[in-house]
C-alpha cells in the first residue's frame, strides 16, 4: 500500500518562477501532474522553466508579467485562466530585497525606503491574492499559498522593513483564510529560512553561510526541493483540512535564540 500525490487536473500559477524557489515549485507541481503557468518578470527565464517542464513530460505555459503593476496582475491571472482553462492553485512567490539586501539600521530608514519595501512585498502579494481569489471563488475554490520568510519568526538586525513586510503576509494568510473559507478557498503560507539559492551564494561568503548552518538544530540550509515538496503537499487533497496556517521551514533555525546579526560576510549588491 502506498500514497502518491496526484495533482492531475489542477491548474497552477506560480509567480516569480523563473529562478530559485519559484522555479523549483513550478517544476515540482508539474511533476505531480498539475498544469502550470510559469510567471516571471524576465520572459527568457519563464520560457526556460517551461522548456524544462515540457522536456520532462509536464504541461506548462510561460506568462511573463511585471507584477508591480496592478493592471498587470489582473491580466496575469486572466491570461493564466485562458491558457489553462481555470485556476485552482496559486503560489505567490513575489517580492524583493533592495540594494545591499535591504540591510540598513532602523534609524536610517526614510519614508520612501519603507514604502518601497512594503509595496514590493506585502502590497503586491495582496493584489495577486485578490485577483486569484476572485477567480477561485467563482469556480468552486482552490488553494492560495504565499511565500513569506524566516525573518518573521527569527528576525535579524538591519532588516526591519523586510521582516515587517513579510510578517504582515503571515497575518494576511489568516485573514484571507477566515474570509474565503466559505467559498472553498484555502489560504496558506510558508516561511522559509535561508535557502541555498544562487542569490544566497552570491550574497554571502562561505564563512557566513557556515555560520547560518551552525545556527540551525539540523545543521543544514533549506534546499529548493524541500520547499517545493511542501507546496505540493499543501496543494493536494491530503491537506484539504488545512487553512490559515503558515509553515516555518528553516531546519529549526527559529528555535535558536539569535542568528548571526552583523554585516560581516554579507556582500554588497548595488544593482
GUDREN-409559 format. One record per residue (C-alpha): residue number from 1; residue in one letter; x negated, y negated, z. Coordinates in Angstrom, 3 decimals. Layout:
REM GUDREN-409559
BAVEX   num   residu          x          y          z
BAVEX   NUM        a          X          Y          Z
...
This chain:
REM GUDREN-409559
BAVEX   num   residu          x          y          z
BAVEX     1        x      0.000      0.000      0.000
BAVEX     2        x     -1.378     -3.405     -0.913
BAVEX     3        x     -0.321     -7.031     -1.065
BAVEX     4        x     -1.138     -9.248     -4.020
BAVEX     5        x     -0.199    -12.871     -4.522
BAVEX     6        x      1.651    -13.294     -7.790
BAVEX     7        x      2.364    -16.837     -8.986
BAVEX     8        x      3.558    -15.863    -12.445
BAVEX     9        x      6.388    -18.162    -13.476
BAVEX    10        x      5.189    -21.002    -11.242
BAVEX    11        x      4.293    -24.380    -12.750
BAVEX    12        x      1.440    -26.182    -11.002
BAVEX    13        x     -0.001    -29.687    -11.266
BAVEX    14        x     -3.430    -30.317     -9.757
BAVEX    15        x     -4.708    -33.891     -9.665
BAVEX    16        x     -8.416    -34.629     -9.570
BAVEX    17        x     -9.012    -31.178    -11.042
BAVEX    18        x    -11.903    -31.969    -13.355
BAVEX    19        x    -14.597    -31.068    -10.840
BAVEX    20        x    -15.307    -29.909     -7.313
BAVEX    21        x    -12.464    -28.784     -5.061
BAVEX    22        x     -9.719    -29.667     -7.533
BAVEX    23        x    -11.348    -27.686    -10.318
BAVEX    24        x    -11.581    -24.567     -8.172
BAVEX    25        x     -7.967    -24.930     -7.032
BAVEX    26        x     -6.753    -25.151    -10.634
BAVEX    27        x     -8.768    -22.083    -11.614
BAVEX    28        x     -7.506    -20.011     -8.680
BAVEX    29        x     -3.876    -20.969     -9.243
BAVEX    30        x     -4.279    -19.830    -12.836
BAVEX    31        x     -5.936    -16.594    -11.666
BAVEX    32        x     -2.838    -15.937     -9.558
BAVEX    33        x     -0.667    -16.334    -12.649
BAVEX    34        x      0.588    -19.914    -12.461
BAVEX    35        x      0.700    -22.195    -15.465
BAVEX    36        x     -1.481    -25.176    -14.552
BAVEX    37        x     -1.736    -28.806    -15.597
BAVEX    38        x     -5.296    -29.983    -15.033
BAVEX    39        x     -5.359    -33.717    -14.352
BAVEX    40        x     -8.479    -35.831    -14.181
BAVEX    41        x     -9.493    -39.410    -14.830
BAVEX    42        x    -12.079    -38.164    -17.343
BAVEX    43        x    -10.436    -36.346    -20.295
BAVEX    44        x    -13.522    -34.266    -21.111
BAVEX    45        x    -13.650    -32.810    -17.610
BAVEX    46        x     -9.975    -31.846    -17.677
BAVEX    47        x    -10.401    -30.182    -21.071
BAVEX    48        x    -13.456    -28.273    -19.850
BAVEX    49        x    -11.496    -26.751    -16.965
BAVEX    50        x     -8.606    -25.871    -19.280
BAVEX    51        x    -11.033    -24.140    -21.644
BAVEX    52        x    -12.467    -22.093    -18.788
BAVEX    53        x     -8.995    -21.049    -17.639
BAVEX    54        x     -7.944    -20.166    -21.182
BAVEX    55        x    -11.081    -18.119    -21.817
BAVEX    56        x    -10.208    -16.024    -18.771
BAVEX    57        x     -6.656    -15.374    -19.902
BAVEX    58        x     -4.911    -18.153    -17.999
BAVEX    59        x     -2.412    -20.746    -19.163
BAVEX    60        x     -3.371    -24.394    -18.686
BAVEX    61        x     -2.947    -27.867    -20.144
BAVEX    62        x     -5.129    -30.963    -19.819
BAVEX    63        x     -3.206    -34.113    -18.941
BAVEX    64        x     -5.723    -36.896    -18.230
BAVEX    65        x     -4.397    -39.924    -16.356
BAVEX    66        x     -5.622    -42.724    -14.129
BAVEX    67        x     -3.526    -42.167    -11.024
BAVEX    68        x     -4.500    -45.579     -9.673
BAVEX    69        x     -1.648    -46.948    -11.784
BAVEX    70        x      1.959    -46.477    -10.600
BAVEX    71        x      3.293    -46.056    -14.118
BAVEX    72        x      0.554    -43.571    -14.981
BAVEX    73        x      1.521    -41.393    -12.009
BAVEX    74        x      5.137    -41.212    -13.153
BAVEX    75        x      4.029    -40.476    -16.709
BAVEX    76        x      1.658    -37.745    -15.495
BAVEX    77        x      4.440    -35.914    -13.677
BAVEX    78        x      6.836    -36.405    -16.587
BAVEX    79        x      4.290    -35.084    -19.083
BAVEX    80        x      3.467    -32.130    -16.814
BAVEX    81        x      7.118    -31.123    -16.725
BAVEX    82        x      7.305    -31.424    -20.507
BAVEX    83        x      4.313    -29.207    -21.275
BAVEX    84        x      5.028    -26.570    -18.615
BAVEX    85        x      8.817    -26.602    -18.630
BAVEX    86        x      9.055    -27.520    -14.964
BAVEX    87        x      7.125    -28.214    -11.771
BAVEX    88        x      7.115    -26.009     -8.671
BAVEX    89        x      3.619    -26.524     -7.211
BAVEX    90        x      1.738    -29.806     -6.831
BAVEX    91        x     -1.711    -30.245     -5.325
BAVEX    92        x     -2.694    -33.845     -4.704
BAVEX    93        x     -6.467    -33.869     -4.626
BAVEX    94        x     -6.765    -37.589     -5.104
BAVEX    95        x     -8.811    -40.332     -3.507
BAVEX    96        x    -12.256    -41.823     -3.360
BAVEX    97        x    -15.164    -42.985     -1.297
BAVEX    98        x    -16.524    -46.427     -2.129
BAVEX    99        x    -20.231    -47.057     -2.808
BAVEX   100        x    -22.635    -45.542     -0.262
BAVEX   101        x    -19.872    -43.019      0.544
BAVEX   102        x    -17.934    -45.755      2.360
BAVEX   103        x    -20.294    -45.708      5.314
BAVEX   104        x    -20.056    -49.092      6.969
BAVEX   105        x    -19.882    -50.304     10.581
BAVEX   106        x    -16.280    -51.020     11.531
BAVEX   107        x    -17.017    -54.663     12.396
BAVEX   108        x    -18.307    -55.282      8.854
BAVEX   109        x    -15.094    -54.318      7.041
BAVEX   110        x    -13.205    -57.130      5.365
BAVEX   111        x     -9.609    -57.052      4.191
BAVEX   112        x    -10.477    -56.128      0.615
BAVEX   113        x    -12.655    -53.200      1.747
BAVEX   114        x     -9.898    -51.859      3.949
BAVEX   115        x     -7.059    -52.297      1.461
BAVEX   116        x     -9.053    -50.699     -1.349
BAVEX   117        x     -9.723    -47.502      0.591
BAVEX   118        x     -6.150    -47.273      1.903
BAVEX   119        x     -4.757    -47.800     -1.598
BAVEX   120        x     -7.093    -45.293     -3.241
BAVEX   121        x     -6.419    -42.548     -0.705
BAVEX   122        x     -3.080    -42.986      1.076
BAVEX   123        x     -1.002    -45.036     -1.371
BAVEX   124        x     -1.953    -43.034     -4.450
BAVEX   125        x     -1.267    -39.749     -2.678
BAVEX   126        x      2.137    -41.018     -1.581
BAVEX   127        x      3.006    -42.158     -5.107
BAVEX   128        x      2.091    -38.754     -6.513
BAVEX   129        x      4.136    -37.032     -3.833
BAVEX   130        x      7.135    -39.251     -4.534
BAVEX   131        x      7.123    -38.509     -8.257
BAVEX   132        x      6.661    -34.777     -7.668
BAVEX   133        x      9.383    -34.624     -5.028
BAVEX   134        x     11.829    -36.395     -7.316
BAVEX   135        x     11.418    -33.649     -9.908
BAVEX   136        x     11.394    -30.728     -7.461
BAVEX   137        x     14.451    -31.924     -5.542
BAVEX   138        x     16.478    -31.664     -8.751
BAVEX   139        x     15.210    -28.214     -9.703
BAVEX   140        x     15.544    -26.090     -6.583
BAVEX   141        x     12.458    -27.087     -4.619
BAVEX   142        x      8.769    -26.304     -4.632
BAVEX   143        x      5.638    -26.969     -2.622
BAVEX   144        x      3.530    -30.137     -2.430
BAVEX   145        x      0.046    -29.819     -0.960
BAVEX   146        x     -2.139    -32.781     -0.028
BAVEX   147        x     -5.909    -32.543      0.355
BAVEX   148        x     -6.826    -34.545      3.440
BAVEX   149        x    -10.207    -34.493      5.223
BAVEX   150        x    -12.014    -33.071      8.217
BAVEX   151        x    -12.690    -36.691      9.152
BAVEX   152        x     -9.128    -36.775     10.502
BAVEX   153        x     -9.917    -34.315     13.292
BAVEX   154        x    -13.608    -34.959     13.880
BAVEX   155        x    -14.410    -38.494     12.734
BAVEX   156        x    -17.943    -39.693     12.268
BAVEX   157        x    -19.240    -43.226     12.817
BAVEX   158        x    -19.208    -45.780      9.980
BAVEX   159        x    -16.298    -44.064      8.251
BAVEX   160        x    -13.253    -45.587      9.934
BAVEX   161        x    -11.315    -46.749      6.871
BAVEX   162        x    -11.694    -43.448      5.051
BAVEX   163        x    -10.817    -41.450      8.172
BAVEX   164        x     -7.753    -43.613      8.829
BAVEX   165        x     -6.521    -43.288      5.246
BAVEX   166        x     -6.808    -39.508      5.358
BAVEX   167        x     -5.262    -39.248      8.840
BAVEX   168        x     -2.246    -41.112      7.505
BAVEX   169        x     -1.875    -38.412      4.858
BAVEX   170        x     -1.547    -35.824      7.625
BAVEX   171        x      1.402    -37.741      9.052
BAVEX   172        x      2.827    -38.267      5.575
BAVEX   173        x      2.919    -34.473      5.303
BAVEX   174        x      5.067    -34.131      8.419
BAVEX   175        x      7.390    -36.992      7.465
BAVEX   176        x      7.928    -35.673      3.948
BAVEX   177        x      8.474    -32.138      5.253
BAVEX   178        x     11.300    -33.262      7.541
BAVEX   179        x     12.998    -35.301      4.837
BAVEX   180        x     12.517    -32.971      1.886
BAVEX   181        x     13.012    -29.609      3.577
BAVEX   182        x     16.775    -29.530      2.922
BAVEX   183        x     16.074    -29.834     -0.815
BAVEX   184        x     13.872    -26.725     -0.766
BAVEX   185        x     10.551    -28.571     -0.851
BAVEX   186        x      7.737    -27.502      1.451
BAVEX   187        x      5.019    -30.069      2.190
BAVEX   188        x      1.599    -29.082      3.495
BAVEX   189        x     -1.869    -30.488      3.978
BAVEX   190        x     -5.394    -29.127      4.009
BAVEX   191        x     -8.144    -30.907      5.927
BAVEX   192        x    -11.436    -29.550      4.573
BAVEX   193        x    -14.711    -30.048      6.317
BAVEX   194        x    -17.824    -30.984      4.401
BAVEX   195        x    -17.599    -28.809      1.314
BAVEX   196        x    -20.550    -27.611     -0.718
BAVEX   197        x    -19.889    -29.605     -3.886
BAVEX   198        x    -22.196    -31.257     -6.385
BAVEX   199        x    -21.228    -34.605     -4.861
BAVEX   200        x    -22.318    -33.482     -1.392
BAVEX   201        x    -25.557    -32.050     -2.733
BAVEX   202        x    -26.311    -35.387     -4.396
BAVEX   203        x    -25.300    -37.476     -1.385
BAVEX   204        x    -27.085    -35.616      1.425
BAVEX   205        x    -30.659    -34.499      1.896
BAVEX   206        x    -31.280    -30.830      2.623
BAVEX   207        x    -32.101    -31.688      6.249
BAVEX   208        x    -28.767    -33.465      6.606
BAVEX   209        x    -26.916    -30.503      5.131
BAVEX   210        x    -28.625    -28.173      7.586
BAVEX   211        x    -27.593    -30.484     10.444
BAVEX   212        x    -23.979    -30.189      9.339
BAVEX   213        x    -24.257    -26.411      9.028
BAVEX   214        x    -25.732    -26.135     12.522
BAVEX   215        x    -22.862    -28.178     13.974
BAVEX   216        x    -20.247    -25.580     12.955
BAVEX   217        x    -19.485    -22.464     15.031
BAVEX   218        x    -19.601    -20.313     11.877
BAVEX   219        x    -22.930    -21.881     10.860
BAVEX   220        x    -21.826    -22.488      7.295
BAVEX   221        x    -20.376    -25.082      4.995
BAVEX   222        x    -16.987    -24.715      3.375
BAVEX   223        x    -17.110    -23.471     -0.208
BAVEX   224        x    -14.767    -24.366     -3.061
BAVEX   225        x    -13.146    -20.980     -3.376
BAVEX   226        x    -12.298    -20.816      0.334
BAVEX   227        x    -10.111    -23.893     -0.033
BAVEX   228        x     -8.657    -22.644     -3.314
BAVEX   229        x     -7.644    -19.313     -1.795
BAVEX   230        x     -5.806    -21.129      0.986
BAVEX   231        x     -3.936    -23.200     -1.597
BAVEX   232        x     -2.901    -20.043     -3.456
BAVEX   233        x     -1.553    -18.526     -0.230
BAVEX   234        x      0.319    -21.673      0.800
BAVEX   235        x      1.830    -21.997     -2.665
BAVEX   236        x      3.068    -18.418     -2.597
BAVEX   237        x      6.196    -16.801     -1.240
BAVEX   238        x      4.108    -15.363      1.608
BAVEX   239        x      4.132    -18.870      3.121
BAVEX   240        x      7.807    -19.603      2.483
BAVEX   241        x      8.494    -20.464      6.143
BAVEX   242        x      5.517    -22.817      6.496
BAVEX   243        x      6.020    -26.550      6.084
BAVEX   244        x      4.930    -29.754      7.774
BAVEX   245        x      1.542    -28.315      8.739
BAVEX   246        x     -1.988    -29.295      7.857
BAVEX   247        x     -4.692    -26.687      7.913
BAVEX   248        x     -8.164    -27.515      9.202
BAVEX   249        x    -10.625    -25.654      7.005
BAVEX   250        x    -14.078    -26.591      8.236
BAVEX   251        x    -15.865    -23.474      9.537
BAVEX   252        x    -14.811    -24.520     13.037
BAVEX   253        x    -16.565    -27.889     12.939
BAVEX   254        x    -13.586    -29.595     14.619
BAVEX   255        x    -14.316    -27.537     17.760
BAVEX   256        x    -17.645    -29.309     18.225
BAVEX   257        x    -17.516    -32.473     20.271
BAVEX   258        x    -19.685    -34.535     17.949
BAVEX   259        x    -21.039    -34.474     14.441
BAVEX   260        x    -24.288    -35.983     13.157
BAVEX   261        x    -23.376    -39.645     13.203
BAVEX   262        x    -26.289    -41.740     11.995
BAVEX   263        x    -27.055    -42.622      8.400
BAVEX   264        x    -30.313    -40.685      8.246
BAVEX   265        x    -30.236    -38.197      5.429
BAVEX   266        x    -27.442    -39.936      3.527
BAVEX   267        x    -28.431    -41.070      0.058
BAVEX   268        x    -27.033    -44.400     -1.107
BAVEX   269        x    -24.627    -44.307     -4.022
BAVEX   270        x    -24.128    -47.730     -5.536
BAVEX   271        x    -22.141    -46.631     -8.573
